[in-house]
Amino acid sequence: MPSSPGPAIVDPGRSNASTIAADMETGSHELTVRGYSGTKGLGVGKGILSAAFSIGGHSCSDCISLYLQLLVDDDQGDNGDVKAQFKFCLLDQGEPVPSYTLTSKRQEFARIKSHAWGWAKFIRRKELEESPHIEDDTFRISCHVTVPKIRAEETQVHFLTSPSKTDLHRHLRDLLESNVGADVKFRVGRETFTAHRSILAARSPVFRAELFGWMKEKWAAQVRIDDMEPRVFGAMLHFIYTDSLPQIEGDRRVMAQHLLVAADRYCLVGLKMICEDMLRNFIDTNTAATTLELAEQQGCRRLKERCLNFLKNPGNTIAVMATDGFEHLMSSYPSLVKDLLAKVSP
């Protein structure tokens, strides 16, 4: 997503100190895009670079589309390619929006021109423009990067969260990916996942009861889960360990629906709120009825209110009534449909 013509404006952030853990260094960069409406005439594939910033001796430029690029500085010499993991967050009142917080896998950045990693569709323009996250034609993005440290001196970066919290989530993610100390296996479809009982129990009262309560003998060896897709279970595990979602490939709305059901099943309140927030941005005449039914099933008050507000418009209601989802809603929740129609009747 390009910014407006002219130089991008970088806010100073909340602090100005780096954190070094072992041979890795982590930092954040915050970008403010003012004059968003002026970006629409730039054309597809064109963007404007943010100000360059340095983390661990590597210069990066946050291209609002959103991509992270490794810049070559002839004065610093060639330090070779570098592997980095990064996270982009859309900010609201200075805080990350969970449904628009994406974390990459560890990627290798080559020191060649225009080599970058990121997301071509971080957020739809329509979703951004209709969201409360853009105000006075301005929105903000943070980029959190972890790279190998190549120089010992202090590097200036801008942190948006406390270093201890950032390190904890990174270490837990690494623990999940390494399988070190894992003591429980889950068979989901044709895939097997390994995890740590204590972490699952600490995050979910359902896992606590199943792994340490009266059902623990049943769960002693390998746990079989037949009513969940492997990618959904994997994303849920990632959230349990990191409090964030991994990069979602494919239809984000469908993934959010499945994750919402999983979050409700395992009493993961934070994940449930993230899924609600995601689905609130996908409500239109084709999805309103099915989303309203899901919200009613899972007890999602905010999501239900968003659907009902959308359906207060008589034109929207008429269009939704012509969908298959509305027919299913009528058969499953006739009293809800009756109340809905009473509210929109002239």
C-alpha positions in Angstrom: 0.0 0.0 0.0 1.8 3.2 -1.1 1.7 6.4 0.9 0.9 9.8 -0.4 3.2 11.5 -2.9 6.1 13.1 -1.2 8.3 12.0 1.7 6.7 9.7 4.3 6.5 11.0 7.9 8.0 8.8 10.6 6.8 9.4 14.1 9.4 9.2 16.9 7.7 6.3 18.7 7.7 5.8 22.5 11.3 5.0 23.2 14.6 5.0 21.6 16.6 2.0 22.9 17.6 -1.3 21.4 17.2 -4.8 22.8 19.9 -7.4 22.2 19.2 -11.1 22.9 22.1 -13.5 22.3 23.2 -12.9 18.7 19.9 -11.4 17.6 18.7 -7.9 17.7 15.1 -6.7 17.7 13.7 -3.2 16.9 10.6 -1.4 15.6 10.0 1.3 13.2 6.8 3.4 13.1 5.4 5.0 9.9 2.7 7.6 9.7 1.0 8.0 6.3 -0.7 11.4 5.9 -2.8 12.3 2.9 -3.8 8.7 2.2 -6.4 9.7 -0.4 -3.6 11.1 -2.6 -2.2 7.6 -3.1 -5.0 6.3 -5.3 -3.5 7.9 -8.4 -0.1 6.3 -8.1 -1.0 3.1 -10.0 -0.7 -0.6 -9.3 2.8 -1.7 -8.2 4.0 1.8 -7.4 4.8 3.0 -4.0 6.8 5.4 -1.9 9.5 4.4 0.5 9.5 5.2 4.2 12.6 6.7 5.7 15.4 4.2 6.0 16.1 2.7 9.5 18.8 0.5 10.9 18.5 -2.6 13.1 21.6 -4.7 14.1 23.7 -2.9 11.5 21.3 -3.7 8.6 19.5 -0.9 6.8 15.8 -1.5 5.9 13.1 0.5 4.2 9.5 -0.1 4.9 7.6 0.0 1.7 3.9 0.6 2.5 2.4 -2.1 0.4 3.6 -3.7 2.9 7.1 -5.0 2.2 10.4 -5.0 4.0 13.5 -4.3 1.9 17.2 -4.7 2.7 19.2 -1.7 1.5 22.8 -1.8 0.4 25.0 0.9 1.9 28.3 1.1 0.0 29.9 3.0 3.0 29.2 0.1 5.3 30.6 -2.5 3.0 28.9 -5.8 2.0 27.9 -7.7 5.1 26.3 -10.5 3.0 22.7 -11.6 2.9 20.7 -11.6 6.2 17.9 -13.6 7.6 15.2 -11.7 9.4 11.7 -12.2 10.8 9.3 -9.2 10.8 5.9 -8.2 11.9 3.6 -5.5 10.4 0.9 -3.9 12.6 -1.8 -1.4 11.7 -2.0 0.9 14.7 -5.1 2.4 16.3 -4.5 5.0 19.0 -0.9 3.8 19.1 -1.9 0.2 19.7 -1.7 -2.8 17.2 -4.9 -3.9 15.6 -5.0 -7.7 16.2 -6.7 -8.5 13.0 -4.2 -6.5 11.0 -1.0 -7.8 12.7 0.9 -10.2 10.4 4.1 -12.1 11.3 6.4 -13.5 8.7 8.4 -16.6 8.8 12.2 -16.2 9.0 13.1 -14.9 5.5 16.4 -14.4 3.8 17.0 -10.9 2.4 19.5 -10.8 -0.4 21.6 -7.7 -1.0 20.2 -7.1 -4.5 18.2 -4.2 -5.7 14.4 -4.4 -5.0 14.6 -7.7 -3.1 11.9 -7.6 -0.5 9.4 -9.7 1.5 6.0 -8.8 2.7 2.3 -8.8 1.9 0.7 -7.5 -1.3 -2.7 -7.4 0.3 -2.1 -6.3 3.9 -5.4 -4.5 4.1 -8.0 -3.7 1.5 -8.5 0.0 0.8 -12.2 -0.3 1.4 -11.6 -2.0 4.7 -9.2 0.7 5.8 -11.4 3.6 4.6 -14.4 2.2 6.4 -12.5 1.4 9.6 -11.9 3.6 12.6 -8.2 3.1 12.1 -7.8 5.9 9.6 -8.6 9.4 10.9 -8.1 12.8 9.1 -6.8 10.9 6.1 -4.0 9.5 8.2 -3.1 6.0 9.4 0.0 4.5 11.1 1.9 1.2 10.6 4.6 -0.3 12.8 7.3 -2.7 11.6 9.0 -5.0 14.1 12.1 -6.7 12.9 14.5 -9.3 14.4 17.9 -9.8 12.7 21.3 -11.2 13.5 23.4 -8.6 15.3 26.6 -7.8 13.3 27.9 -4.8 15.2 28.3 -4.4 19.0 27.6 -0.7 19.3 24.1 0.6 20.2 21.6 0.8 17.4 18.8 3.3 17.6 15.3 1.8 17.0 11.8 2.7 18.2 10.0 0.2 20.4 6.2 0.0 20.5 6.0 -2.7 23.2 8.1 -3.6 26.2 11.3 -5.6 25.4 10.4 -8.2 28.0 7.1 -8.9 26.3 8.6 -9.0 22.8 11.3 -11.4 23.9 8.9 -13.7 25.7 6.7 -14.2 22.7 9.7 -14.7 20.4 11.2 -17.3 22.8 7.9 -19.2 23.1 7.5 -19.2 19.3 11.0 -20.6 18.9 10.1 -23.2 21.6 7.0 -24.3 19.6 8.9 -24.5 16.3 11.9 -26.4 17.8 9.8 -29.0 19.6 12.3 -28.9 22.4 10.7 -30.3 25.6 7.4 -31.0 23.8 5.4 -33.6 25.7 2.1 -33.9 23.9 1.2 -34.8 20.3 -2.0 -33.9 18.4 -3.1 -35.7 15.3 -5.2 -33.4 13.2 -6.2 -34.8 9.8 -3.0 -36.1 8.3 -0.7 -33.8 10.2 0.9 -34.2 13.7 1.6 -31.2 16.0 3.8 -31.3 19.1 3.3 -28.9 22.0 4.0 -28.4 25.7 1.2 -29.4 28.2 2.1 -26.7 30.7 1.8 -23.9 28.2 -1.4 -25.2 26.8 -2.9 -25.5 30.3 -1.7 -22.0 31.2 -3.5 -20.5 28.2 -6.7 -22.6 28.0 -8.9 -23.9 30.9 -10.1 -26.5 28.5 -6.6 -27.8 27.8 -5.9 -27.7 31.5 -8.9 -29.9 32.3 -8.1 -32.3 29.4 -4.4 -32.6 30.1 -4.2 -32.4 33.9 -7.8 -33.1 35.1 -9.9 -36.2 35.3 -9.5 -36.8 31.5 -5.7 -36.9 31.5 -5.4 -40.7 31.2 -7.4 -40.5 28.0 -4.9 -37.9 26.7 -1.8 -39.6 27.8 -0.2 -40.4 24.5 -1.5 -38.8 21.2 -4.6 -36.6 21.0 -6.8 -37.1 18.0 -8.8 -34.1 16.7 -11.1 -34.9 13.9 -13.3 -31.8 13.6 -10.7 -29.2 12.9 -8.5 -28.5 9.8 -4.7 -28.8 10.4 -4.1 -25.2 9.3 -6.7 -23.9 11.8 -5.2 -25.9 14.6 -1.7 -24.7 13.7 -2.8 -21.1 13.7 -4.4 -21.6 17.1 -1.2 -23.1 18.5 0.7 -20.2 17.1 -1.6 -17.8 19.0 -1.4 -19.8 22.2 2.4 -19.4 22.2 2.7 -15.9 20.7 -0.6 -14.0 21.3 -0.7 -13.2 17.6 -1.7 -14.9 14.4 0.7 -16.2 11.8 0.6 -15.1 8.1 -2.8 -16.3 6.8 -2.8 -17.7 3.2 -6.0 -17.7 1.2 -9.4 -16.5 2.4 -8.9 -14.6 5.7 -12.7 -14.5 6.3 -13.1 -18.2 6.2 -10.0 -18.7 8.3 -11.4 -16.3 10.9 -14.7 -18.2 11.0 -12.9 -21.5 11.7 -10.6 -19.9 14.3 -13.5 -18.3 16.0 -15.1 -21.7 16.5 -11.8 -23.1 17.8 -11.3 -20.1 20.1 -14.7 -20.6 21.6 -14.1 -24.3 22.0 -10.9 -23.9 24.0 -11.9 -20.7 25.8 -9.2 -18.5 24.2 -10.8 -15.1 24.8 -8.0 -13.1 23.1 -8.2 -15.2 19.9 -12.0 -14.9 19.9 -11.7 -11.1 20.0 -9.2 -11.1 17.2 -11.5 -13.2 15.0 -14.5 -11.0 15.8 -12.4 -8.0 14.8 -11.4 -9.7 11.5 -15.0 -10.7 10.6 -16.3 -7.2 11.4 -14.4 -6.0 8.4 -15.9 -8.6 6.0 -19.6 -7.8 6.4 -21.5 -7.2 3.2 -24.7 -8.3 1.6 -23.2 -11.7 0.7 -21.8 -12.5 4.2 -24.1 -10.6 6.6 -26.6 -13.5 7.2 -23.9 -16.2 7.7 -21.9 -14.0 9.9 -24.9 -13.1 12.0 -25.7 -16.8 12.5 -22.1 -17.5 13.5 -22.1 -14.6 15.9 -25.3 -15.9 17.5 -23.9 -19.4 17.8 -20.7 -18.4 19.4 -22.1 -15.6 21.6 -20.1 -12.8 19.9 -22.0 -9.6 21.0 -19.8 -7.1 19.1 -19.9 -9.1 15.9 -23.7 -9.5 16.2 -24.2 -5.7 16.7 -22.0 -5.0 13.7 -24.2 -7.3 11.5 -27.4 -5.7 12.9 -26.2 -2.2 12.3 -25.4 -3.2 8.7 -28.9 -4.7 8.3 -30.6 -1.5 9.7 -30.3 -0.2 6.1 -33.5 -1.4 4.3 -31.6 -1.7 1.1 -29.0 -4.0 2.7 -31.7 -6.1 4.3 -33.5 -6.7 1.0 -30.3 -7.8 -0.7 -29.4 -10.1 2.2 -32.8 -11.7 2.2 -32.1 -13.0 -1.4 -29.1 -15.0 -0.2 -29.0 -18.7 0.8 -27.5 -17.7 4.1 -30.6 -15.8 5.0 -32.8 -18.8 4.4 -30.5 -20.9 6.7 -30.7 -18.1 9.3 -34.5 -18.2 9.2 -34.6 -21.9 9.7 -32.0 -21.9 12.5 -33.0 -18.7 14.4 -36.5 -17.6 13.4 -37.0 -15.4 16.5 -33.8 -13.5 15.6 -35.0 -12.9 12.0 -38.4 -11.8 13.3 -36.8 -9.2 15.6 -34.5 -8.1 12.8 -37.3 -7.5 10.4 -39.3 -5.7 13.0 -36.5 -3.2 13.5 -36.1 -2.4 9.8 -39.8 -2.3 8.9 -41.0 1.2 8.1 
